[in-house]
């Protein structure tokens, strides 16, 4: 059998084994001769559905073959083909003969390395006739195929009886997702490449985003995070508007990220981990080659905080025993790691000093490592980690554009035919109703709005109390009924809520966010003693709530928590009110871990209870700092309280007036949450300091609506930069054209970042604009002729979502004032740029066809050219059109070798950079006599005697993985040298 035929047969065996594990049917998996497809066919009835099922698995085999065949084409090419084919056939026999019996093979966090060891152990004799080289190839191919199997099983929607037809409806999307995850699977450099195994495990486990959607089946709830993630904006700790998080990352190595419940903190950390592991942050300085370690502090709320060797407990438990000694320490010490710490607020208050000391020691011991820590805003004071060099940023609410994107992606994740009308109806409803707009600013609540609108025939709640209530009812009571699934125990909705409220309140009272499964089961057991009508065992009830309820989960084996902390707080608040624990709520209102419980309890309470609760909060005797906290809690209760006496409402509003004008963005957010009545108070205020004015603008923008818009027009003549920055942020939250015309037009705005076509169209109202950043996302096309008449000098086309086709930038020729164009995305239409008389600097990225560079021939007058990620560039002949360039940069041109053509520009070239160009030959450097700046990053450093003779050189930057001998430069006191060495780390060290 030929090598190709052996490989194709192997893909069939891999997908067959994947189907067995995906089914979760232990007897079928244990029987090596069993055919999983036969069992699956019994799950569907129609002939057409059976045909679709077989086609799905045939196409899955094709996707695996697309990855396996190129791998075989380059591995061990010196080994005779018959031996290579024999090795591949041995891998095929291994999968065919394996009895899959180990329970860990069916775990949600199955790792390829674990499966590999299992197969070697259970099918040990297949290599006895292979040569030494063929045996090593066998091991490489087996390890690779184990990774493919894990990716297939983890990408397929979770198998549920009765849901197979729905999965078949999503065939195209599933196959494309499988293709994507296989294509982005981190490469293994050698058989024992532990770092690659770890990165693969990170991607496998964390590249999953659960769409919290009531009524969604398991087949539709999970969506690849790398596809679905929506980048959010953050504000900086200097109380000025920030930027998208990926644009903030290069500015600091340590971030403390604050965000309200459901704002996307945990999802952001997951996304960062996946991006790092799959090496997708190559355009972000300092983040292109690091290992991500995710630590969820809830796991350690009552346990010792982890030392570095335990950083793999969250992701990578199956491969931890293969980790080379000291591997995590080395990644941290050499700056090749980021520690992602999730949930400071989920640690009891009395342990936060211990967490602070733990972080301080980690930062002090590993100063080159990166850190991102998340918390809810009230959990720690401002500057809590400033002594350790952390930059504080806060997640901003989603803008109207973010909401539209979120709703669109949510509907794209649904199976079956496109639901454009449903999507558009929801977007219209959110835009038209102020209460819905405020709800939709939060990612969790926006997802629930999507689900309720989808399931409820267009009916939508007006406030988050109703939203949580309806969502919980649908999650708990409708999924199995709608899908006609037979379950071993029938619990009424009331019974489920009673049990979950009891568990949630117990967790809150004891300062837990997750607990051992045994403790959770014991709590359910205790509550069941008072519920005599249930005649099944407590363990059956507990497993039913966990497996079928949709509200509890087991994120790691043996520990239980709620799918989102917000649900825990909502249910705990309801239990506290049912038990009339007003005194407990009042006494704990100043504690940040109780804040949301108290606010939600105000919504659950009867009028008399609500009056007692809020009176108690307002009258609590405490110091000034605690008083401010309690007043903010009382103010937040206005949002959830359906009725209040006039006396109490007036008192809370009077307290609110003392917070006006707000002095910080956090105060502004608290005020905005109270609702539209705050607009009148803000309108009557006259903030004196620019920072207070900016906070006022922030609060007004968050409240939104026409009244807010009119109020913001009063700031159209400000000259305080901090206020201008906040108004620019507000621009994203209103109709961009009207806002630009009536608010921004007279402001001295020279720089701005736009994100969609409507914002582009509004820029004609900004006569002082000179520099534009435009976030390119998806495959939308943009006509830059909209910018004709705007006196732009530079435009930066910034990275957004994945873009399959190059973006046509030819219409930029309609902006004659342009001097600089920077494109981070694939582009085309370059020949038209010759019509720009002032164009002097050009950056182009992701060029696959080297012949495309011929379109640049008319641009001979360019003074600076940067080429990024041009793998086909081997020499500089295609740049011979340049007359007298001053600056040339080559970034990730991995095959660039011959640069002798630089000599033709020796009289003009003053700046030269090579970044990640491992093959370049720099022997022609001595001819570049006018060179003043030279940068070599991850590029072979030449004999520095070649550089020493460049008498005009004033700045030399060297960044290498090898030791650098600077001795030849000892006689050059006029030369500023910056050198950094990052030693290559072997996994065996």
VEXTOR-937539 format. One record per residue (C-alpha): residue in one letter; y, z negated, x negated. Coordinates in steps of 0.5 Angstrom, whole numbers, padded with zeros to 4 digits, always signed. Example, Ala and Ser with C-alpha at 12.3 -4.5 7.8 and 13.67 -1.06 7.14 Angstrom:
BEGIN
A-0009-0016-0025S-0002-0014-0027
//
This chain:
BEGIN
X+0000+0000+0000X+0007+0002-0003X+0012-0003-0004X+0016-0001+0002X+0010-0001+0006X+0008-0008+0004X+0016-0011+0005X+0016-0008+0012X+0009-0011+0014X+0012-0018+0011X+0018-0018+0015X+0014-0017+0021X+0010-0024+0019X+0016-0027+0018X+0019-0026+0025X+0012-0028+0028X+0013-0035+0024X+0020-0035+0026X+0018-0034+0034X+0013-0040+0033X+0017-0045+0030X+0023-0043+0035X+0018-0043+0041X+0017-0051+0039X+0009-0050+0042X+0005-0054+0037X-0002-0051+0039X+0001-0044+0038X+0004-0046+0031X-0002-0049+0029X-0006-0043+0030X-0005-0038+0025X-0008-0032+0029X-0004-0034+0035X+0001-0029+0037X+0008-0032+0040X+0010-0026+0043X+0004-0026+0048X+0006-0033+0050X+0013-0031+0051X+0012-0025+0055X+0009-0029+0060X+0016-0032+0061X+0018-0026+0064X+0016-0022+0070X+0019-0015+0070X+0016-0009+0066X+0023-0008+0063X+0024-0015+0061X+0018-0015+0057X+0020-0008+0054X+0027-0011+0052X+0023-0017+0049X+0019-0013+0044X+0025-0009+0043X+0029-0016+0041X+0023-0018+0036X+0023-0011+0033X+0030-0011+0032X+0030-0018+0029X+0025-0015+0024X+0029-0009+0022X+0035-0014+0021X+0030-0018+0016X+0028-0012+0013X+0036-0010+0012X+0036-0016+0007X+0029-0016+0004X+0029-0009+0002X+0035-0009-0003X+0033-0016-0005X+0026-0013-0008X+0030-0007-0010X+0033-0011-0016X+0029-0016-0017X+0024-0016-0023X+0024-0008-0023X+0021-0008-0030X+0015-0011-0027X+0010-0005-0025X+0011-0003-0018X+0003-0004-0016X+0004-0011-0018X+0011-0012-0014X+0007-0010-0008X+0001-0014-0009X+0006-0020-0010X+0010-0018-0003X+0003-0018+0000X+0001-0025-0002X+0008-0027+0001X+0005-0023+0007X-0002-0027+0007X+0002-0034+0006X+0006-0033+0013X+0000-0030+0016X-0005-0036+0014X+0000-0041+0015X-0002-0047+0020X+0005-0049+0022X+0003-0057+0024X+0009-0061+0021X+0013-0064+0026X+0019-0063+0021X+0018-0056+0021X+0021-0056+0028X+0027-0060+0027X+0034-0057+0028X+0036-0058+0021X+0030-0055+0018X+0031-0053+0011X+0028-0047+0007X+0026-0051+0001X+0022-0055+0005X+0019-0050+0009X+0018-0046+0002X+0014-0053-0001X+0010-0053+0006X+0007-0046+0005X+0006-0047-0002X+0002-0053-0001X-0002-0051+0005X-0004-0044+0003X-0005-0045-0005X-0009-0040-0007X-0006-0033-0006X-0003-0032-0013X-0010-0033-0017X-0010-0026-0018X-0003-0024-0020X+0000-0024-0027X+0005-0029-0029X+0011-0024-0027X+0008-0022-0021X+0007-0030-0019X+0014-0031-0021X+0016-0025-0016X+0012-0028-0011X+0016-0035-0011X+0022-0031-0011X+0020-0027-0005X+0017-0033-0001X+0023-0037-0002X+0028-0032+0000X+0024-0030+0006X+0024-0038+0008X+0031-0037+0008X+0031-0031+0013X+0026-0035+0017X+0031-0041+0018X+0037-0037+0019X+0033-0033+0025X+0031-0039+0028X+0037-0043+0028X+0041-0037+0030X+0037-0035+0036X+0039-0040+0042X+0035-0046+0043X+0029-0044+0047X+0028-0047+0054X+0023-0045+0059X+0026-0040+0065X+0032-0038+0060X+0029-0032+0057X+0032-0027+0061X+0039-0030+0060X+0037-0029+0052X+0035-0022+0053X+0042-0020+0056X+0045-0023+0050X+0041-0018+0045X+0046-0014+0042X+0050-0020+0041X+0044-0024+0038X+0042-0019+0033X+0049-0018+0031X+0050-0025+0029X+0043-0025+0026X+0045-0019+0022X+0052-0023+0020X+0049-0030+0018X+0043-0026+0014X+0049-0022+0010X+0053-0028+0009X+0047-0032+0006X+0049-0035-0001X+0045-0031-0006X+0040-0035-0011X+0041-0034-0018X+0034-0036-0020X+0028-0039-0017X+0031-0046-0018X+0038-0045-0016X+0039-0052-0012X+0046-0050-0011X+0045-0044-0007X+0039-0048-0003X+0044-0053-0001X+0050-0048+0001X+0045-0045+0005X+0043-0051+0008X+0050-0052+0010X+0051-0046+0013X+0045-0046+0017X+0046-0053+0020X+0054-0053+0021X+0055-0046+0023X+0054-0047+0030X+0060-0049+0035X+0058-0052+0042X+0062-0049+0047X+0063-0056+0051X+0062-0052+0058X+0059-0055+0064X+0054-0051+0067X+0052-0047+0061X+0045-0046+0059X+0043-0048+0052X+0042-0040+0051X+0050-0040+0052X+0052-0046+0049X+0052-0045+0042X+0056-0040+0038X+0057-0038+0031X+0063-0043+0028X+0065-0037+0023X+0066-0032+0029X+0068-0037+0034X+0073-0041+0030X+0080-0041+0032X+0085-0043+0026X+0090-0049+0028X+0097-0050+0026X+0099-0057+0022X+0105-0061+0021X+0106-0064+0014X+0108-0071+0013X+0115-0069+0011X+0116-0069+0019X+0117-0061+0018X+0113-0056+0022X+0107-0053+0018X+0103-0047+0018X+0096-0045+0019X+0091-0050+0016X+0088-0045+0011X+0095-0043+0008X+0096-0051+0007X+0090-0052+0003X+0092-0049-0004X+0098-0053-0004X+0095-0060-0005X+0088-0062-0007X+0088-0069-0002X+0089-0068+0005X+0089-0074+0011X+0089-0070+0017X+0091-0073+0024X+0089-0071+0031X+0089-0073+0038X+0082-0074+0041X+0079-0067+0042X+0084-0063+0038X+0079-0060+0033X+0079-0065+0027X+0071-0065+0027X+0070-0057+0028X+0076-0056+0023X+0071-0060+0017X+0065-0056+0019X+0069-0049+0019X+0071-0051+0012X+0064-0053+0010X+0061-0047+0012X+0067-0043+0009X+0066-0046+0002X+0059-0046+0002X+0059-0038+0004X+0064-0037-0001X+0069-0034+0004X+0075-0038+0001X+0076-0033-0005X+0083-0032-0003X+0085-0039-0003X+0087-0042-0010X+0082-0047-0012X+0077-0047-0006X+0073-0041-0008X+0068-0044-0012X+0067-0051-0009X+0061-0055-0006X+0062-0058+0001X+0060-0065+0002X+0061-0067+0009X+0061-0075+0011X+0061-0077+0018X+0064-0084+0018X+0061-0086+0024X+0054-0086+0021X+0057-0092+0017X+0061-0096+0022X+0056-0102+0020X+0052-0099+0014X+0054-0099+0007X+0059-0093+0005X+0055-0088+0001X+0055-0087-0006X+0055-0079-0009X+0048-0079-0009X+0048-0080-0002X+0053-0075+0000X+0047-0070+0002X+0044-0075+0007X+0049-0071+0013X+0047-0064+0011X+0041-0063+0006X+0036-0069+0007X+0030-0064+0006X+0032-0062-0001X+0035-0068-0003X+0029-0070-0007X+0030-0063-0011X+0037-0065-0013X+0038-0065-0021X+0040-0072-0023X+0047-0073-0023X+0048-0066-0019X+0053-0069-0014X+0057-0073-0020X+0058-0066-0024X+0061-0062-0018X+0066-0068-0017X+0067-0069-0024X+0069-0062-0026X+0073-0060-0019X+0067-0056-0016X+0067-0060-0010X+0071-0062-0004X+0069-0069+0000X+0070-0068+0008X+0071-0075+0011X+0070-0075+0018X+0073-0080+0023X+0077-0086+0020X+0078-0088+0027X+0071-0089+0028X+0070-0094+0023X+0072-0101+0026X+0079-0104+0024X+0076-0110+0020X+0072-0105+0015X+0078-0100+0014X+0080-0104+0008X+0073-0103+0005X+0074-0095+0007X+0081-0095+0003X+0078-0098-0003X+0072-0093-0003X+0076-0087-0002X+0081-0090-0008X+0075-0091-0012X+0072-0084-0011X+0079-0081-0012X+0080-0085-0019X+0073-0083-0021X+0073-0076-0019X+0081-0074-0020X+0079-0066-0020X+0075-0066-0014X+0078-0065-0007X+0078-0069-0001X+0080-0068+0007X+0080-0074+0011X+0081-0074+0019X+0083-0079+0023X+0086-0080+0030X+0094-0082+0029X+0094-0089+0031X+0088-0091+0027X+0092-0092+0020X+0099-0093+0019X+0104-0087+0016X+0102-0087+0008X+0096-0090+0008X+0093-0086+0003X+0100-0084+0000X+0098-0088-0006X+0092-0084-0008X+0096-0078-0007X+0094-0075+0000X+0099-0071+0004X+0099-0073+0011X+0098-0067+0016X+0098-0067+0024X+0094-0062+0028X+0099-0059+0033X+0097-0057+0040X+0095-0050+0041X+0100-0045+0042X+0100-0041+0048X+0098-0035+0044X+0092-0040+0041X+0090-0041+0048X+0090-0034+0050X+0085-0033+0044X+0081-0039+0045X+0080-0037+0053X+0078-0030+0050X+0073-0032+0045X+0070-0037+0050X+0069-0031+0055X+0066-0027+0050X+0061-0032+0048X+0058-0031+0055X+0052-0027+0056X+0052-0021+0061X+0057-0016+0063X+0065-0017+0060X+0069-0022+0065X+0075-0019+0063X+0078-0021+0070X+0076-0028+0070X+0079-0029+0063X+0085-0026+0065X+0086-0030+0072X+0085-0036+0068X+0090-0034+0063X+0095-0033+0068X+0093-0039+0072X+0095-0043+0065X+0101-0040+0064X+0104-0041+0071X+0102-0048+0072X+0105-0054+0068X+0100-0059+0068X+0094-0054+0066X+0099-0052+0060X+0099-0059+0058X+0091-0059+0059X+0090-0053+0055X+0094-0055+0049X+0087-0059+0047X+0081-0055+0045X+0076-0059+0048X+0080-0059+0055X+0081-0052+0054X+0074-0051+0054X+0072-0055+0060X+0078-0051+0064X+0074-0045+0062X+0067-0048+0064X+0070-0051+0071X+0074-0044+0072X+0067-0040+0071X+0063-0045+0075X+0068-0047+0080X+0070-0040+0083X+0077-0041+0080X+0078-0048+0082X+0082-0052+0077X+0084-0059+0076X+0091-0061+0076X+0090-0067+0071X+0085-0069+0065X+0082-0075+0070X+0080-0070+0075X+0078-0065+0069X+0073-0071+0066X+0070-0073+0072X+0068-0066+0075X+0066-0064+0068X+0061-0070+0067X+0059-0069+0074X+0057-0061+0073X+0054-0063+0066X+0050-0069+0069X+0048-0066+0076X+0048-0058+0076X+0044-0055+0070X+0037-0057+0072X+0038-0056+0079X+0041-0049+0078X+0036-0047+0073X+0030-0050+0078X+0027-0053+0072X+0022-0059+0073X+0023-0065+0070X+0019-0071+0069X+0024-0076+0073X+0029-0075+0078X+0035-0079+0077X+0041-0079+0082X+0048-0077+0079X+0050-0084+0081X+0044-0087+0077X+0046-0083+0071X+0053-0085+0071X+0051-0092+0072X+0047-0092+0066X+0052-0088+0061X+0058-0092+0063X+0054-0099+0061X+0052-0095+0055X+0059-0093+0053X+0062-0100+0055X+0057-0103+0050X+0059-0098+0045X+0066-0099+0045X+0066-0107+0046X+0062-0107+0040X+0066-0102+0036X+0060-0097+0035X+0061-0090+0036X+0054-0088+0035X+0048-0093+0034X+0040-0093+0032X+0036-0090+0038X+0032-0096+0039X+0039-0100+0040X+0041-0095+0045X+0034-0095+0049X+0034-0102+0049X+0041-0102+0053X+0039-0097+0058X+0032-0102+0059X+0037-0108+0060X+0041-0104+0065X+0035-0101+0069X+0033-0108+0070X+0038-0109+0075X+0036-0102+0078X+0029-0103+0082X+0029-0096+0085X+0027-0093+0079X+0020-0093+0078X+0019-0090+0071X+0019-0093+0064X+0025-0094+0061X+0023-0090+0055X+0022-0084+0060X+0029-0085+0063X+0032-0085+0056X+0029-0079+0054X+0031-0076+0060X+0038-0077+0059X+0038-0075+0052X+0034-0069+0053X+0037-0066+0059X+0043-0070+0061X+0048-0066+0056X+0052-0072+0055X+0048-0076+0050X+0045-0073+0043X+0041-0074+0037X+0046-0071+0032X+0041-0074+0026X+0034-0076+0027X+0034-0083+0030X+0041-0084+0032X+0045-0083+0038X+0052-0082+0040X+0056-0078+0046X+0057-0071+0045X+0064-0072+0045X+0068-0079+0044X+0072-0077+0050X+0067-0078+0055X+0065-0084+0052X+0072-0087+0053X+0072-0084+0060X+0066-0088+0062X+0067-0094+0058X+0074-0094+0062X+0071-0093+0068X+0066-0099+0067X+0071-0104+0065X+0075-0103+0071X+0069-0104+0075X+0068-0110+0072X+0075-0112+0073X+0076-0113+0066X+0083-0113+0066X+0084-0118+0061X+0080-0115+0056X+0083-0108+0057X+0090-0112+0056X+0088-0116+0050X+0085-0110+0046X+0091-0105+0048X+0094-0105+0041X+0088-0103+0038X+0088-0096+0036X+0080-0095+0038X+0082-0098+0045X+0088-0094+0046X+0084-0088+0050X+0080-0093+0054X+0086-0097+0056X+0090-0090+0058X+0084-0088+0062X+0082-0094+0065X+0089-0094+0068X+0087-0087+0072X+0081-0091+0074X+0084-0097+0077X+0086-0099+0084X+0093-0100+0085X+0093-0107+0084X+0089-0107+0078X+0093-0102+0075X+0099-0106+0076X+0096-0112+0073X+0094-0108+0067X+0101-0105+0066X+0104-0111+0067X+0100-0115+0062X+0101-0109+0057X+0109-0110+0058X+0109-0117+0058X+0104-0118+0052X+0108-0123+0047X+0108-0120+0040X+0112-0118+0034X+0116-0112+0034X+0111-0107+0031X+0106-0109+0036X+0111-0108+0041X+0112-0101+0040X+0105-0099+0040X+0104-0103+0047X+0110-0099+0050X+0107-0093+0047X+0101-0094+0051X+0104-0096+0057X+0108-0090+0057X+0102-0086+0056X+0099-0089+0062X+0104-0085+0066X+0100-0079+0065X+0093-0082+0068X+0096-0086+0074X+0096-0083+0080X+0101-0088+0084X+0105-0094+0081X+0110-0098+0084X+0117-0096+0083X+0119-0103+0080X+0113-0102+0074X+0115-0094+0074X+0122-0096+0073X+0121-0101+0067X+0116-0096+0063X+0121-0091+0064X+0127-0096+0061X+0122-0098+0055X+0121-0090+0054X+0129-0089+0054X+0129-0094+0048X+0125-0089+0044X+0130-0084+0045X+0132-0080+0041X+0125-0080+0038X+0125-0081+0030X+0119-0078+0028X+0114-0072+0031X+0109-0078+0033X+0114-0081+0037X+0116-0074+0040X+0108-0073+0042X+0108-0079+0045X+0114-0078+0049X+0112-0071+0051X+0105-0074+0054X+0109-0078+0059X+0111-0071+0063X+0117-0068+0065X+0121-0074+0067X+0122-0075+0060X+0126-0068+0059X+0132-0071+0063X+0132-0077+0058X+0132-0072+0052X+0138-0068+0055X+0142-0074+0056X+0141-0077+0048X+0145-0075+0042X+0141-0075+0036X+0145-0077+0030X+0140-0075+0024X+0137-0068+0023X+0130-0071+0023X+0131-0074+0030X+0134-0068+0033X+0128-0064+0030X+0123-0069+0033X+0127-0068+0040X+0126-0061+0039X+0119-0062+0038X+0118-0066+0044X+0122-0061+0049X+0117-0056+0046X+0111-0060+0048X+0113-0061+0055X+0114-0054+0056X+0117-0050+0062X+0123-0047+0064X+0127-0053+0064X+0125-0055+0057X+0127-0048+0055X+0134-0048+0058X+0135-0055+0054X+0133-0052+0047X+0138-0047+0048X+0143-0052+0046X+0141-0052+0039X+0142-0045+0038X+0148-0046+0033X+0145-0051+0029X+0145-0051+0021X+0140-0056+0020X+0134-0053+0016X+0129-0058+0019X+0131-0057+0026X+0131-0049+0025X+0124-0050+0023X+0122-0054+0029X+0125-0049+0033X+0121-0043+0030X+0115-0047+0031X+0117-0047+0039X+0118-0040+0039X+0111-0039+0039X+0110-0043+0045X+0115-0039+0050X+0116-0032+0051X+0118-0030+0044X+0123-0024+0046X+0127-0029+0051X+0126-0034+0046X+0129-0030+0040X+0134-0027+0044X+0137-0034+0047X+0135-0039+0042X+0134-0036+0035X+0139-0030+0034X+0144-0034+0031X+0140-0038+0027X+0140-0037+0019X+0133-0035+0019X+0131-0031+0013X+0123-0032+0013X+0118-0032+0019X+0111-0032+0021X+0109-0028+0027X+0102-0027+0030X+0102-0022+0035X+0105-0016+0038X+0110-0019+0043X+0113-0024+0037X+0113-0017+0033X+0117-0014+0038X+0122-0020+0039X+0124-0020+0031X+0129-0014+0033X+0134-0020+0035X+0134-0024+0028X+0139-0020+0024X+0138-0024+0018X+0131-0024+0018X+0129-0021+0011X+0122-0024+0010X+0116-0023+0015X+0109-0026+0014X+0104-0023+0020X+0098-0026+0021X+0093-0020+0022X+0087-0022+0027X+0081-0018+0030X+0081-0010+0031X+0088-0010+0034X+0093-0004+0032X+0100-0006+0031X+0106-0001+0031X+0110-0003+0026X+0116+0002+0028X+0117-0004+0033X+0121-0007+0027X+0125-0001+0025X+0132-0004+0025X+0130-0010+0022X+0133-0011+0015X+0126-0013+0012X+0126-0014+0005X+0118-0016+0004X+0112-0016+0009X+0106-0020+0008X+0100-0018+0012X+0096-0025+0012X+0089-0026+0013X+0087-0028+0020X+0080-0026+0023X+0075-0021+0021X+0077-0014+0021X+0072-0009+0021X+0077-0003+0020X+0082-0002+0015X+0089-0003+0019X+0094+0003+0019X+0101+0001+0015X+0104+0008+0015X+0109+0006+0020X+0112+0001+0015X+0115+0007+0013X+0120+0006+0019X+0123+0000+0015X+0127+0003+0010X+0130-0003+0007X+0123-0006+0005X+0122-0007-0003X+0115-0011-0002X+0109-0010+0001X+0103-0015+0001X+0096-0014+0004X+0091-0019+0004X+0087-0014+0009X+0084-0007+0008X+0089-0002+0010X+0090+0005+0010X+0096+0010+0011X+0099+0009+0004X+0101+0016+0003X+0107+0015+0008X+0110+0009+0004X+0113+0015+0000X+0118+0015+0005X+0121+0008+0003X+0126+0009-0002X+0127+0002-0004X+0119+0000-0005X+0118-0003-0011X+0112-0008-0011X+0105-0007-0007X+0099-0011-0007X+0093-0008-0004X+0086-0011-0002X+0079-0010-0001X+0079-0003-0003X+0072+0000-0002X+0073+0007-0003X+0076+0008-0010X+0078+0015-0008X+0083+0012-0003X+0088+0010-0009X+0090+0018-0010X+0094+0017-0004X+0098+0012-0008X+0100+0018-0012X+0107+0019-0009X+0109+0012-0011X+0110+0013-0018X+0117+0009-0018X+0113+0002-0017X+0115-0003-0021X+0109-0008-0019X+0102-0006-0017X+0097-0011-0015X+0089-0009-0014X+0085-0015-0011X+0077-0014-0009X+0076-0007-0012X+0069-0007-0014X+0069+0001-0015X+0075+0001-0020X+0072+0002-0027X+0078+0005-0031X+0085+0006-0030X+0085+0013-0029X+0087+0013-0022X+0093+0009-0023X+0096+0015-0028X+0101+0017-0023X+0105+0010-0025X+0112+0012-0029X+0114+0005-0032X+0111-0001-0028X+0113-0008-0030X+0108-0012-0028X+0100-0010-0026X+0095-0015-0023X+0088-0014-0023X+0084-0019-0018X+0076-0019-0017X+0076-0012-0020X+0069-0014-0022X+0067-0007-0025X+0073-0006-0029X+0072-0005-0036X+0076+0001-0040X+0084-0001-0039X+0086+0003-0045X+0090+0007-0041X+0095+0001-0041X+0098+0004-0047X+0101+0009-0044X+0106+0004-0041X+0107+0000-0047X+0114+0001-0047X+0115-0002-0040X+0110-0007-0038X+0112-0014-0039X+0107-0018-0034X+0099-0017-0034X+0094-0021-0030X+0087-0020-0030X+0083-0025-0025X+0076-0025-0025X+0075-0019-0028X+0068-0021-0032X+0067-0014-0036X+0074-0012-0038X+0075-0010-0045X+0082-0012-0048X+0082-0009-0055X+0088-0005-0053X+0092-0011-0052X+0096-0011-0059X+0099-0004-0057X+0103-0008-0051X+0109-0009-0055X+0114-0011-0049X+0109-0016-0046X+0112-0023-0044X+0107-0026-0039X+0099-0025-0040X+0094-0029-0035X+0087-0029-0036X+0083-0033-0031X+0075-0033-0031X+0076-0026-0035X+0073-0026-0042X+0078-0029-0047X+0079-0024-0053X+0080-0026-0060X+0087-0029-0060X+0089-0026-0066X+0090-0020-0062X+0095-0024-0058X+0098-0027-0064X+0102-0021-0066X+0105-0020-0059X+0112-0022-0062X+0115-0021-0055X+0110-0025-0051X+0113-0032-0048X+0108-0034-0043X+0100-0034-0044X+0095-0037-0039X+0088-0038-0040X+0083-0040-0035X+0076-0040-0038X+0069-0043-0037X+0068-0042-0045X+0071-0047-0050X+0078-0043-0052X+0080-0043-0060X+0088-0044-0060X+0088-0044-0067X+0091-0037-0068X+0097-0039-0064X+0099-0045-0068X+0104-0041-0072X+0107-0039-0065X+0112-0044-0063X+0116-0040-0058X+0110-0038-0054X+0108-0043-0048X+0101-0043-0047X+0097-0046-0041X+0090-0047-0042X+0084-0050-0038X+0077-0050-0039X+0072-0050-0033X+0065-0051-0036X+0059-0047-0033X+0054-0052-0030X+0047-0051-0030X+0043-0054-0024X+0038-0057-0030X+0043-0060-0034
//
